[in-house]
Amino acid sequence: MALTDTAPETDAPAAAPVVVGPDPSALGSGDHKTVGRMFIGGGSLFLVVGLVLALVANIERIDLAGYSIVDDGDMFAQLWDLSRLMIMFGGVVPILVGLGIAIVPLQVGATTLAFPRGAAAAFWTWMVATSIALLSVVLNGGPGGGQTDFVVLWVLAFGTMLAALCWAMVCLGATVLGLRASGMTLDRVPFTSWSMLMFSFLGLVALPIAMAELVLAYLQVRYGFLPFGERQGLVGVMDSLTRTPSIGLLGLPVLGIALDAIETHTGAPVKQRKVVLGALGAMAVFSFGGAVLAFSSFGRSIAGDNALLVLDTAAVLLPPLVVLGLGGLSLRSGKLTVRTPLVAAVLAGALFTKGLALGALSVIEPIVNFLADVFDQSWTVADWLQLGGSTLHEGVRALAMAGAVLGVIAGVHHWGHKLFGRALDDRLGLLSTLAAAGGGVLWGLAELIGAFIDPEIGVLAGLTDDGVPALAVLGTAGAGLLAAGALLLLLNVLATTAGGRGSAAEPWTGLTLEWATDSPPPVGNFAEAPVVTSALPLAEEA
């Protein structure tokens, strides 16, 4: 259909075209379910790698007198930077993209993904680029690396990773806008598909800016503005993408998955649907924020270059509160069942929102400074609330990443039958959920307490003698639990696909179009082209 909000009129459902092509399970296939599974599998592997690297970095911070695993502070910094890159752009974002590629065409009633071969090319490009980025850091490249050629290689690999993810987002967004079933107006799009549309829009405006900043930062380092040993330029790109409000990029698909899981597993549709869709759209706007443009310039009076950043950091918390509040009404009115998708979905939304709330604390100082300037007063903020450069941002990142991992667990378990033809083991899923949730809370709590104890402790507290070893132990335990949760998810997926574990019978069904086809779906997805007249088309058949 055209890229409009109105579906074309039709007298009778048209037969879906017969799709003839290669084996959809082949690695070279353009079938969207296969491409989605490849993104999920590759992302899960790199996610575990990133979390293990973060665990090693936290272990190193316990003993501040010396280095027992890495050789020196530069190597520690490289390890810390690499863990952030692997967790976010090697793990969480590609997995969420993979879920969208596999599920969105089914939800909107499409026979395929828009530009399916392009999505397959995006996967292989991302996979190769991520492997090269990992290798370049091992060879002393990356931010602060000592080998010029491998710093160049890291910049190219990171930029290519972002470009590949952008193209995959183009495929996702175009599918929702142009391939919806007859009768499916935009306000009838399922929550996950709508959130993936917002996720794609935000990614396509934020990630290219980050790519441009990456080039500028590299030129700054390469041609003498900053020596290679100084990390501010290249590290600033990752900072701008992994702090509040930009970290809200991850929350969009997580909240959409949570809403669909709540509707299915409680049997109670979410109320005020248009309000929820509007809130997710507002979150995409606020998450763009000034951080992408201003390299997170906290700690100064609100002025033209960082006023947007401060306002967005505070405002990005509001949409998740609206979404979770309305989703909570369904939890109260529906029938609660202790299943991995529902438990993981609720915890994902809660942890992510908690992270955004903590991130809002960092704007207290610039707001007070602004008011002091307006009223010509000498107001100051207590030292313990001067959080701009403290480990608060690490705590926010830990909670947001844990929330994203839980959202991934919820989505993979919720649509396990659609993805793999078998439902994942629910007991192992609950164990991975509890590990990830507990790990995120412990890790975030350690960083938050450190920020209040001594705001001068930077994110690389392990490089100085000012850190708090007891908090490093707590953070290490949290990072270990979060890594264990991701590893359990990966093992559950591998056992289900390779060993035939899990339920062969579909344990639950929902009210949106993906549940109207077989599990796993055939090539072409539907025997007949769906026609819908409401946001929950299968509810009319119940």
CORMOVEN-V163923 format. One record per pair of residues at least 6 apart in sequence whose C-alpha atoms are under 8 Angstrom apart, sorted by the first residue. I is the first residue (numbers start at 1). J is the second residue. Records with the same first field share a line. If there is no record, write none. Layout:
BEGIN
I: J, J
END
This chain:
BEGIN
1: 7, 8, 178, 179, 180, 181, 182
2: 177, 178
3: 177, 178
4: 177, 178
5: 185, 186
6: 183, 184, 185
7: 181, 182, 183, 184, 185
8: 182, 183
9: 182, 183
10: 182
13: 528, 529, 530, 531
14: 528, 529
15: 527, 528, 529
16: 111, 524, 526, 527, 528, 529
17: 524
18: 524
19: 523, 524
22: 29
23: 29
24: 30, 31, 33, 34, 523
25: 31, 34
26: 34
27: 34, 35, 38
28: 120
29: 35, 117, 120
30: 116, 117, 119, 120
31: 112, 113, 116, 523
32: 101, 102, 112, 113, 116, 119
33: 101, 102, 103, 419
34: 102
35: 98, 101, 102, 119, 120, 123
36: 97, 98, 99, 100, 101, 102
37: 98, 99, 102, 419
38: 98, 123
39: 94, 95, 97, 98, 123
40: 94, 95, 96, 98, 99
41: 95, 490
42: 91, 95, 127
43: 90, 91, 92, 93, 94, 95
44: 91, 92, 95, 486, 490
45: 91, 490
46: 86, 87, 90, 91
47: 86, 87, 88, 90, 91, 92, 486
48: 87, 91, 483, 486, 487
49: 83, 86, 87
50: 82, 83, 84, 85, 86, 87, 90, 91
51: 83, 86, 87, 479, 480, 482, 483
52: 83, 479, 480, 483
53: 79, 80, 82, 83
54: 79, 80, 83, 84, 479
55: 476, 479, 480, 483
56: 69
57: 76, 79, 80
58: 472, 473, 475, 476, 479
59: 472, 473, 476
60: 67, 68, 69, 70, 462
61: 461, 462, 463, 469, 472
62: 462, 469, 470, 472, 473
63: 462, 469
64: 462, 463, 464, 465, 467, 469
65: 465
70: 76
73: 463
74: 144, 145
76: 463
77: 144, 460
78: 137, 142, 143, 144, 145
81: 143, 235
82: 134, 137
84: 238
85: 238
87: 401
88: 401
89: 161, 162
90: 130
92: 250, 401, 404, 405, 408
93: 250
94: 165
95: 408
96: 253, 408
97: 165, 168, 169
99: 411, 412
100: 172, 192, 193, 196
101: 113, 171, 172
102: 419
103: 415, 418, 514
104: 172, 175, 176, 192, 193, 196
105: 111, 112, 113, 175, 176, 179
106: 513, 514, 525
107: 189, 190, 193, 512, 513, 514
108: 176, 179, 180, 181, 184, 189, 190, 193, 513, 514
109: 179, 180, 181, 513, 514, 526, 529, 530
110: 175, 179, 180, 181, 525, 529
111: 523, 524, 525, 526
112: 524, 525
113: 171, 172, 175
114: 171, 172, 174, 175, 179
115: 171
116: 171
118: 167, 168, 171
119: 167, 168, 171
122: 164, 165, 167, 168
123: 164, 168
125: 160, 161, 164
126: 160, 161, 162, 164, 165
127: 161
129: 157, 158, 160, 161
130: 157, 158, 161
132: 153, 154, 157
133: 142, 153, 154, 157, 158
136: 142, 150, 151, 153, 154
137: 145, 150, 151, 154
139: 147, 150
140: 146, 147, 150, 151
141: 147, 148, 149, 150, 151, 152, 153, 154
142: 150, 151, 152, 154, 155
143: 151, 228, 231, 234, 235
144: 151, 228, 229, 230, 231
145: 151, 228, 229
146: 228, 229
148: 228
152: 218
155: 214, 215, 218
159: 211, 214
162: 207, 208, 211
163: 207, 208
166: 200, 203, 204, 207, 208
169: 199, 200, 201, 203, 204
170: 200, 204
172: 196, 197, 200
173: 196, 197, 200, 201
176: 193, 194, 197
181: 529, 530, 531, 532
182: 530, 531, 532
183: 531, 532, 533, 534
184: 531, 532, 533, 534, 535
187: 274, 277, 535
188: 534, 535, 536
189: 535
190: 260, 512, 535, 536
191: 256, 257, 259, 260, 277
192: 253, 255, 256, 257, 259, 260
193: 256
194: 256, 277
195: 252, 253, 255, 256, 280
196: 252, 253, 256
198: 252, 280, 281, 284
199: 249, 250, 252, 253, 284
201: 284
202: 249, 284, 285, 287, 288
203: 249
205: 288
206: 288, 292
209: 292, 293
210: 237, 240, 241, 292
213: 237
214: 234, 237
217: 233, 234, 237
218: 233, 234
220: 226, 233
221: 227, 228, 233, 234
222: 228
226: 233
236: 295
237: 295
239: 295, 296
240: 246, 291, 292, 293, 294, 295, 296
241: 247, 291, 292
242: 397
243: 291, 296, 359, 393, 396, 397
244: 287, 291, 313, 356, 359, 360, 393, 396
245: 286, 287, 288, 289, 291, 309, 312, 313, 316, 356, 359
246: 287, 288, 289, 291, 292
247: 287, 397, 400
248: 283, 284, 287, 316, 356
249: 284, 287
250: 400, 404
251: 349, 352, 400, 403, 404
252: 280, 283, 284
254: 345, 348, 349, 403, 404, 407, 408
255: 320, 323, 345, 348, 349, 407
257: 345, 407, 410, 411
258: 342, 345, 346, 348, 349, 407, 410
259: 270, 327, 345
261: 341, 342, 345, 410, 411, 414
262: 268, 327, 330, 331, 342, 345
263: 269, 270, 330, 510
264: 508, 509, 510, 511
265: 335, 336, 337, 339, 341, 342, 508
266: 330, 331, 334, 335, 336, 337
267: 334, 335
268: 330, 331, 333, 334, 335
269: 330
270: 326, 327, 329, 330
271: 326, 327, 329, 330
272: 326
276: 322, 323, 326
279: 319, 320, 322, 323
280: 319, 320, 323
282: 319
283: 316, 319, 320
286: 312, 313, 315, 316
287: 312, 313, 316
289: 308, 309, 312, 313
290: 296, 305, 306, 307, 308, 309, 310, 312
291: 297, 309
294: 305, 306, 309
296: 309
297: 306, 309
298: 306, 310, 362, 363, 366, 388, 389
299: 363, 365, 366, 386, 387, 388, 389
300: 365, 366, 369
301: 366, 367, 369, 370
302: 310, 366, 367, 369, 370
310: 363, 366, 367
313: 356, 359, 360, 363
314: 359, 360, 363
316: 356
317: 353, 356, 357, 360
320: 349, 353
321: 353
324: 349, 350
339: 426, 430
340: 409, 410, 413, 414, 426, 427, 429, 430, 433
341: 409, 410, 411, 413, 414
342: 410
343: 410, 430, 433
344: 406, 407, 409, 410, 430, 433
345: 406, 407, 410
347: 403, 406, 437
348: 402, 403, 404, 405, 406, 407, 437
349: 403, 407
350: 403
351: 399, 400, 402, 403, 437, 440, 441
352: 399, 400, 401, 402, 403, 404
353: 400
354: 399
355: 395, 396, 397, 398, 399, 400
356: 396, 400
358: 392, 396
359: 392, 393, 396
361: 385, 387
362: 385, 386, 387, 388, 392
363: 388
364: 381, 385, 386
365: 380, 381, 385, 386, 387, 388
368: 379, 380, 381
369: 379, 380
372: 378, 379
383: 455
384: 451, 452, 453, 454, 455
385: 452, 455
386: 455
387: 451, 452, 455
389: 455, 456, 458, 459
390: 451, 454, 455, 456, 457, 458, 459
391: 447, 448, 450, 451, 455, 457, 458, 459
392: 447, 448, 450, 451
393: 459
394: 444, 447, 459
395: 443, 444, 445, 446, 447, 448
396: 444
397: 444
398: 440, 443, 444
399: 440, 441, 443, 444
401: 440
402: 436, 437, 439, 440, 482
403: 437, 440
405: 436, 486
406: 433, 436, 437
409: 429, 432, 433, 489
412: 419
413: 423, 424, 426, 429
415: 423
416: 422, 423, 424
417: 423, 424, 506, 519, 520
418: 514, 518, 519, 520, 521
419: 519, 520
420: 496, 497, 520
421: 504, 519, 520
422: 496, 497, 500, 501, 502, 503, 504, 505, 506, 519
423: 496, 502, 503, 504, 505, 506, 507
424: 492, 493, 496, 501, 502, 503
425: 492, 496, 501, 502, 503
426: 502
428: 488, 489, 492
429: 488, 489, 492
431: 485, 488
432: 484, 485, 486, 488, 489
433: 485
434: 485
435: 481, 482, 484, 485
436: 481, 482, 483, 484, 485, 486
437: 482
438: 478, 481, 482
439: 477, 478, 479, 480, 481, 482
440: 478, 479, 481, 482
441: 478
442: 474, 475, 477, 478, 479
443: 474, 475, 476, 477, 478, 479
444: 475, 478
445: 475
446: 471, 472, 474, 475
447: 471, 475
449: 471
450: 457, 467, 468, 471
451: 457
457: 466, 467
461: 467
495: 501
496: 502
506: 519
509: 515
510: 538
511: 536, 537, 538, 539
512: 535, 536, 537, 538
513: 530, 536, 537, 538
516: 526, 538
517: 525, 526, 527
END
